Amino acid sequence: MNYKASLFFLLVFFDFWLFNVKAESVWVKYGNQIFRGVGDAKAISLSESGVATATGPLSILWNPARLNSEDTRSFVFAHQERFAGAVTFDIFGLDLRERSNSNWSLVIIREAVQGIPKTTDALLYETGSLDDPEERVLSSNVTFFNQSQWAGVIGFATFKGDWQLGGNTKVLIHQLDQYSGWGIGFDIGASKRLSKNNVFGASLRDVTTSWIVWDSGTVERISPELRLGDAHSLTFETLPLKVSIMGTIVFSIESKKGESDNFVGSYGAHFRSGLELNYNNKLNIRFGRNPISGYSSGLGLVFDFGEIDYAFVPSPLGTILGTSHYVSLNLKLEALDSFFGIIGK
């Protein structure tokens, strides 16, 4: 990046920061939830425990440093239906052209919720709250609205000695009924192979705190989150089987959370773990543990042209929100080039 481009982005950054200082700011927990729990079926079935093992263009969502973990460039499409289909996600990821010793990736995310009931204008006594035991909702006056979010992430990874280092920039456009907002955030990550079968990874999300600016003038702020992970693999001489075990500890810097397993001072921490069984590099069986739904599971089929993966996540613990299903397709770009080459003949 040249001097003028660097200066331009620096001015944009400070202009945005100064705007936020003047606006009304509130700290929120789920402001940029679109970037959490989203990814391909492989990552979801392992309960997002792959900070040290993420691969492909979507790895910039978990640990941008892992973008340099593979030589094969690919295109990924993933579709998610959460909570019995109430929430839909579509994710596109593409490995961009390799430059020097760095790799780049682009990810586009779309999330939508249709037909959300709006009861604020349907209260019989117009008290403005259902906390009043005498208040009632007139079903005939209930209206419905939609919510949608579009997000883009561009990230890179490079080598620095034995370490892989990376970062990303993420932007968000949020539409909620007649209200709209937009935001920006940054993540950084690192990864290092400690031995032939062991890899360490770390990522810091929303490193400068992330912001969502609403047209009402309110600015939602999201606190940083630190994730540390490790993965170990086992192979067998007599069996075509590879076993990968991974774990990630998540430190919620914003303060204690209800799903936290432990606390470090006033900060909460929870654990995520995953187990992947790879048979003959053709079939993957995956399991994961997380504090939200308890567990996750999935299957993956490996072909010459790429992979097809499926993940299942039960309803969050203590809720009746419904189960979630994830399907993703990972295509090698070289396979696509060969396919279109054959068609073009």
FENVENPE-V861764 format. One record per pair of residues at least 12 apart in sequence whose C-alpha atoms are under 6 Angstrom apart, sorted by the first residue. I is the first residue (numbers start at 1). GAP is how many residues later the second one is. If there is no record, write none. Layout:
i = [I & I]
gap = [GAP & GAP]
This chain:
i = [24 & 24 & 25 & 25 & 25 & 26 & 27 & 27 & 28 & 40 & 40 & 41 & 41 & 41 & 41 & 41 & 41 & 45 & 45 & 45 & 45 & 45 & 45 & 46 & 46 & 46 & 47 & 47 & 47 & 49 & 49 & 49 & 49 & 49 & 51 & 51 & 51 & 52 & 52 & 52 & 52 & 52 & 52 & 54 & 57 & 57 & 57 & 57 & 58 & 63 & 63 & 64 & 64 & 64 & 65 & 65 & 65 & 65 & 65 & 65 & 67 & 68 & 73 & 73 & 74 & 74 & 74 & 74 & 75 & 75 & 75 & 75 & 76 & 76 & 76 & 76 & 77 & 77 & 77 & 77 & 78 & 78 & 78 & 78 & 79 & 79 & 80 & 80 & 81 & 81 & 82 & 83 & 83 & 83 & 83 & 84 & 84 & 84 & 87 & 87 & 88 & 88 & 89 & 89 & 90 & 90 & 91 & 91 & 92 & 92 & 93 & 93 & 94 & 101 & 102 & 102 & 103 & 103 & 104 & 104 & 105 & 105 & 106 & 106 & 107 & 107 & 108 & 108 & 109 & 109 & 110 & 110 & 111 & 111 & 112 & 112 & 113 & 113 & 114 & 115 & 115 & 115 & 116 & 116 & 116 & 117 & 117 & 118 & 118 & 118 & 119 & 122 & 122 & 122 & 122 & 123 & 123 & 124 & 124 & 145 & 146 & 147 & 147 & 148 & 149 & 149 & 150 & 150 & 151 & 151 & 152 & 152 & 153 & 153 & 154 & 154 & 155 & 155 & 163 & 163 & 164 & 164 & 165 & 165 & 166 & 166 & 167 & 167 & 168 & 168 & 169 & 169 & 170 & 170 & 171 & 171 & 180 & 180 & 181 & 181 & 181 & 182 & 182 & 183 & 183 & 183 & 184 & 184 & 185 & 185 & 186 & 186 & 187 & 187 & 187 & 187 & 188 & 188 & 189 & 189 & 190 & 197 & 197 & 198 & 198 & 199 & 199 & 200 & 200 & 201 & 202 & 202 & 203 & 204 & 204 & 205 & 205 & 206 & 207 & 209 & 209 & 209 & 210 & 223 & 224 & 225 & 225 & 225 & 226 & 226 & 227 & 227 & 228 & 228 & 229 & 229 & 230 & 230 & 231 & 231 & 232 & 232 & 240 & 240 & 241 & 241 & 242 & 242 & 243 & 243 & 244 & 244 & 245 & 245 & 246 & 246 & 247 & 247 & 248 & 248 & 249 & 249 & 250 & 250 & 251 & 251 & 252 & 252 & 253 & 255 & 255 & 256 & 259 & 272 & 272 & 273 & 273 & 274 & 274 & 275 & 282 & 282 & 283 & 283 & 284 & 284 & 285 & 286 & 292 & 293 & 293 & 293 & 293 & 296 & 296 & 297 & 297 & 298 & 298 & 298 & 305 & 305 & 305 & 306 & 306 & 306 & 307 & 308 & 308 & 309 & 309 & 310 & 310 & 311 & 311 & 312]
gap = [194 & 195 & 193 & 194 & 195 & 194 & 193 & 194 & 194 & 38 & 288 & 268 & 269 & 270 & 285 & 286 & 287 & 242 & 243 & 251 & 252 & 253 & 266 & 228 & 241 & 242 & 241 & 242 & 243 & 198 & 199 & 223 & 224 & 225 & 12 & 150 & 178 & 147 & 148 & 149 & 177 & 178 & 179 & 12 & 36 & 37 & 38 & 48 & 35 & 126 & 140 & 102 & 103 & 125 & 92 & 99 & 100 & 101 & 124 & 125 & 90 & 89 & 22 & 260 & 21 & 257 & 258 & 259 & 18 & 19 & 255 & 256 & 16 & 17 & 253 & 254 & 14 & 15 & 251 & 252 & 12 & 13 & 249 & 250 & 247 & 248 & 245 & 246 & 243 & 244 & 242 & 238 & 239 & 240 & 241 & 238 & 239 & 240 & 25 & 26 & 23 & 24 & 21 & 22 & 19 & 20 & 17 & 18 & 15 & 16 & 13 & 14 & 12 & 57 & 55 & 56 & 53 & 54 & 51 & 52 & 49 & 50 & 47 & 48 & 45 & 46 & 43 & 44 & 41 & 42 & 39 & 40 & 37 & 38 & 35 & 36 & 33 & 34 & 32 & 29 & 30 & 31 & 28 & 29 & 30 & 26 & 27 & 24 & 25 & 26 & 23 & 15 & 16 & 19 & 20 & 13 & 14 & 12 & 13 & 32 & 31 & 28 & 29 & 27 & 24 & 25 & 22 & 23 & 20 & 21 & 18 & 19 & 16 & 17 & 14 & 15 & 12 & 13 & 28 & 29 & 26 & 27 & 24 & 25 & 22 & 23 & 20 & 21 & 18 & 19 & 16 & 17 & 14 & 15 & 12 & 13 & 34 & 35 & 32 & 33 & 34 & 30 & 31 & 28 & 29 & 30 & 26 & 27 & 21 & 25 & 20 & 21 & 17 & 18 & 19 & 20 & 15 & 16 & 13 & 14 & 12 & 35 & 36 & 33 & 34 & 31 & 32 & 29 & 30 & 28 & 25 & 26 & 24 & 21 & 22 & 19 & 20 & 18 & 17 & 13 & 14 & 15 & 12 & 31 & 29 & 26 & 27 & 28 & 24 & 25 & 22 & 23 & 20 & 21 & 18 & 19 & 16 & 17 & 14 & 15 & 12 & 13 & 39 & 40 & 37 & 38 & 35 & 36 & 33 & 34 & 31 & 32 & 29 & 30 & 27 & 28 & 25 & 26 & 23 & 24 & 21 & 22 & 19 & 20 & 17 & 18 & 16 & 17 & 14 & 12 & 13 & 12 & 32 & 17 & 18 & 15 & 16 & 13 & 14 & 12 & 19 & 20 & 17 & 18 & 15 & 16 & 14 & 12 & 24 & 21 & 22 & 23 & 24 & 16 & 17 & 14 & 15 & 12 & 13 & 14 & 26 & 27 & 30 & 24 & 25 & 26 & 23 & 20 & 21 & 18 & 19 & 16 & 17 & 14 & 15 & 13]
